[in-house]
């Protein structure tokens, strides 16, 4: 089974100043993009596994007659 690596997501607290700097916003956007890619990879793998299960269930149904 082909498994691709997920992208690391870095969690950190709020900026010390309490204000969102440009670097903080860029960091957040980068993390959001990584999360989106991770969810896409997981969803794709889930669809693949569901398709495999459907094929196996169909074969079992044929064998059981």
Buried (B, 14 or more C-beta within 10 A) or exposed (E): EEEEEEBEEEEEEEEEEEEEEEEBEEBEEEBEEBEEBBEEBEEEBEEEEEEEEEEEEEEEEEEEE
